[in-house]
Amino acid sequence: MKIRKAVITAAGLGTRVLPASKAMPKEMIPIVDKPAIQYIAEECVKAGITDILIILSRGKHVVEDHFDRSPDLEKKLAESGRDNVLRDMIAIAQMADFTYVRQQEQLGLGHAVLCAKNFVGDEPFAVLYGDDVIIGDDPAIAQLSRAYEKYEKGIVGIKEVSVEDVKRYSSMKLTALGDGCFSITDMVEKPSEDQIFSHYSILGRCILPPDIFEILESIPKGKNNELQLTDAMKVLAQRNGMIGIDFTGQRYDIGNKLGILKAAIDVGLSRPELHDELAAYIKAAAERL
């Protein structure tokens, strides 16, 4: 079945990047000339997704404004003859059908996804974590969508990470199927040393069947007294098995100051109009180290 709906979770407070996120949502922090969340939305569109729900929290109306039309700005651009920029601004609002839901309390990622139940209905859907920007020639969520069409099971995007990161994220119990594809039968959220199955963690992308909502409504709160999405996917993995895809593309944690810097540098170097001057600056800066 073709994946046509996506949920972007963007309700977090962004405490790791304060004070930048005090008045501006971390998802709106720019990576060169686009806010981080636009890269995530564009990834969805490139994968053929047409309907996007963004889960927000209080004070994040600027995200809605970004994906809306701006008549005053458009009029100004038209009058000044900046037709290319005008087309780009209009295209932001037209790239997909956007819907917004507010997560009224910070009760965990599982609770945020549960807020999407009415939007999703009875079909599989993509989940993209608002902290994770993944840039590559083949969109990460498209790689997961193709795997869902093949296996018709829940799919998670995974990467092998350090022990320290496994403890911060999650750990998968898995068996290799070949070509970066794995069968997953168990997982654990933020494991202690003796709970680690492997060094593979879920990094920001999932394709989930609608059954996940029934599971989320029935499981108890987990780590940090929050409803954890990983705990619900653990039930799904133990019940029907899941598939892990070691996706291609570079992942940036934009809830992390270093991740934001890395994304800005890499994206800047990828832009022909910026590459030479930025590369020269980086080389000069390296000599000062």
C-alpha positions in Angstrom: 0.0 0.0 0.0 1.3 3.4 -1.0 2.2 5.7 2.0 0.4 9.0 1.5 0.2 10.5 5.0 3.0 11.6 7.3 3.2 12.9 10.9 6.0 15.2 11.9 6.4 15.4 15.6 7.5 19.0 16.5 6.0 19.6 20.0 9.3 19.4 22.0 10.6 22.4 24.0 14.1 22.3 22.5 15.8 22.7 25.9 19.1 21.5 24.5 19.5 24.5 22.2 18.4 27.3 24.6 18.4 30.2 24.4 17.9 30.0 20.6 14.6 28.0 21.2 13.3 30.3 24.0 11.1 32.3 21.6 11.6 30.4 18.3 10.8 26.7 17.9 13.9 24.7 17.3 12.3 23.3 14.2 12.5 26.8 12.7 16.2 27.2 13.3 17.6 27.9 9.8 20.0 25.5 8.0 21.5 28.1 5.6 18.3 29.6 4.2 15.5 27.2 5.1 14.2 26.2 8.5 15.0 22.7 9.6 11.3 21.5 9.4 11.1 22.5 5.8 13.8 20.0 4.9 11.7 17.3 6.7 8.5 18.3 4.8 10.4 18.3 1.5 11.7 14.8 2.3 8.0 13.7 2.6 7.0 15.3 -0.7 9.9 13.8 -2.6 8.7 10.4 -1.3 5.3 10.9 -2.8 3.5 11.8 0.5 0.7 14.3 -0.1 -0.8 14.9 3.4 1.3 16.1 6.3 0.2 16.5 9.9 2.6 18.5 12.1 2.2 18.0 15.9 2.9 21.3 17.6 2.8 22.7 21.1 1.9 26.1 22.6 3.8 29.0 21.1 4.7 27.3 17.8 2.2 29.0 15.5 5.2 30.4 13.5 5.5 26.9 12.0 2.0 27.2 10.6 2.8 30.6 9.3 5.8 29.3 7.5 3.8 26.8 5.5 1.0 29.3 4.8 0.7 32.0 2.1 2.0 35.5 2.9 0.1 38.0 0.7 2.0 41.0 1.9 5.4 39.4 1.2 4.3 38.0 -2.1 3.0 41.5 -3.2 6.3 43.0 -2.3 8.3 40.4 -4.2 6.0 40.8 -7.2 6.4 44.6 -7.2 10.2 44.3 -7.0 10.4 41.8 -9.9 11.8 39.0 -7.8 9.8 36.4 -9.6 12.0 33.4 -8.8 11.8 34.1 -5.0 8.1 34.7 -5.3 7.6 31.3 -6.9 9.6 29.6 -4.2 7.6 31.3 -1.4 4.3 30.2 -3.0 5.6 26.7 -3.5 6.3 26.3 0.2 2.5 26.5 0.9 1.6 24.3 -2.0 4.0 21.4 -1.5 1.5 19.3 0.4 -1.8 19.5 2.3 -0.8 20.6 5.8 -2.8 19.9 9.0 -1.8 20.9 12.5 -2.7 19.4 15.9 -1.5 20.8 19.3 -0.1 18.4 21.9 -1.5 20.1 25.0 0.8 18.4 27.4 4.4 17.1 27.0 3.6 13.4 27.7 6.1 11.7 25.4 6.6 10.8 21.7 4.0 8.1 21.9 1.4 10.6 23.1 2.3 12.9 20.3 1.7 10.2 17.7 -1.5 9.3 19.4 -2.7 12.8 18.7 -2.6 11.9 15.0 -5.2 9.1 15.3 -8.1 11.0 13.6 -5.8 12.3 10.9 -4.4 8.9 10.0 -7.6 6.8 10.0 -7.2 3.2 9.0 -4.0 3.3 6.9 -0.3 3.0 7.4 1.5 6.3 7.8 5.0 7.8 8.1 6.4 9.3 11.3 9.3 11.8 11.1 10.9 13.1 14.3 11.2 16.9 14.2 14.7 16.8 15.7 16.1 14.7 12.8 17.0 16.2 9.5 18.2 13.6 7.0 19.7 14.8 3.7 20.5 12.5 0.8 19.8 11.8 -2.8 17.3 9.1 -1.9 14.9 10.4 0.8 15.1 8.3 3.9 11.3 8.1 4.3 11.1 6.9 0.7 13.5 4.1 1.5 11.2 3.0 4.4 8.1 3.4 2.3 9.4 1.0 -0.4 10.2 -1.5 2.4 6.7 -1.2 3.7 5.3 -1.9 0.2 7.5 -5.0 0.1 7.0 -6.5 3.6 3.7 -4.9 4.8 5.1 -4.6 8.3 6.1 -1.7 10.6 9.3 -0.2 9.4 11.9 1.7 11.3 14.9 3.7 10.1 18.0 2.5 12.0 21.7 3.3 12.2 24.6 1.7 14.1 25.6 4.2 16.8 28.0 4.4 19.8 27.2 2.7 23.1 26.6 6.2 24.6 24.1 7.0 21.9 22.4 3.6 22.2 21.7 4.4 25.9 20.2 7.8 24.9 18.1 6.4 22.1 17.1 2.7 21.8 18.5 -0.7 21.0 17.2 -3.2 18.4 17.2 -7.0 18.6 17.7 -7.9 14.9 18.8 -10.3 12.3 20.3 -9.2 9.0 18.3 -9.9 5.8 20.8 -8.3 3.4 21.2 -5.0 1.6 20.8 -2.9 4.8 17.6 -4.6 5.7 17.0 -6.3 9.1 14.3 -8.3 10.8 13.5 -6.9 14.2 11.8 -8.9 17.0 12.4 -6.8 20.1 13.6 -3.3 21.1 14.2 -1.3 24.2 14.0 2.5 24.9 17.0 4.1 26.5 18.6 0.8 27.6 21.0 0.3 30.5 24.3 -1.5 29.7 22.8 -5.0 30.4 19.7 -4.3 28.3 21.5 -3.6 25.0 20.5 -5.9 22.2 22.7 -4.3 19.5 24.2 -0.9 18.7 21.4 -0.2 16.1 19.0 2.5 17.2 16.0 4.1 15.6 16.9 7.5 14.2 14.0 9.6 13.4 11.9 7.7 10.8 9.2 5.1 11.0 6.4 3.7 8.9 3.6 2.4 11.2 0.4 0.5 10.7 -2.8 1.9 12.3 -2.6 -0.9 14.9 -0.1 1.3 16.7 -2.9 3.4 18.1 -4.6 0.5 19.9 -1.2 -0.4 21.4 -0.5 3.2 22.5 -3.9 3.4 24.2 -3.2 0.2 26.2 0.4 0.3 27.3 1.6 2.0 30.5 3.9 5.0 30.6 7.6 4.2 30.3 10.9 6.0 30.8 10.6 9.5 32.3 6.9 8.7 33.1 6.1 9.4 29.4 4.2 7.4 26.8 7.1 6.0 24.7 6.6 5.2 21.0 9.4 2.7 21.2 7.5 0.8 23.9 4.5 0.6 21.5 6.7 -0.5 18.6 8.3 -3.2 20.9 4.8 -4.7 21.2 4.4 -4.5 17.5 7.8 -6.2 16.9 7.0 -9.0 19.3 3.5 -9.5 17.9 4.2 -9.4 14.1 7.9 -8.6 13.7 9.2 -5.3 12.2 11.7 -4.4 9.6 14.7 -2.1 10.1 16.2 -0.2 7.2 19.8 1.1 7.6 19.0 4.1 5.5 21.4 6.1 3.3 21.7 9.8 3.8 23.3 12.1 6.4 21.4 12.6 9.6 21.6 15.7 11.7 20.3 16.1 15.2 18.9 19.7 15.1 18.0 19.5 18.8 21.7 19.6 19.4 24.0 22.6 18.9 26.7 20.7 17.2 24.2 19.0 14.9 22.9 22.4 13.8 26.5 23.5 13.0 27.3 20.4 11.1 24.1 20.7 9.0 24.8 24.3 8.2 28.4 23.5 7.0 27.4 20.5 4.9 24.4 22.2 3.3 26.5 25.3 2.7 29.2 23.3 1.0 26.6 21.7 -1.2 25.4 25.0 -2.6 27.5 26.1 -5.7 27.0 29.8 -4.9 28.5 29.3 -1.4 30.9 26.4 -1.8 34.2 28.2 -2.7 34.0 31.0 -0.2 32.8 28.7 2.6 35.5 26.1 1.8 38.1 28.8 1.9 36.9 30.1 5.3 36.8 26.6 6.7 40.4 26.0 5.6 41.5 29.3 7.1 39.7 28.5 10.3 41.3 25.1 10.5 44.8 26.6 10.4 43.9 28.6 13.6 43.2 25.4 15.5 
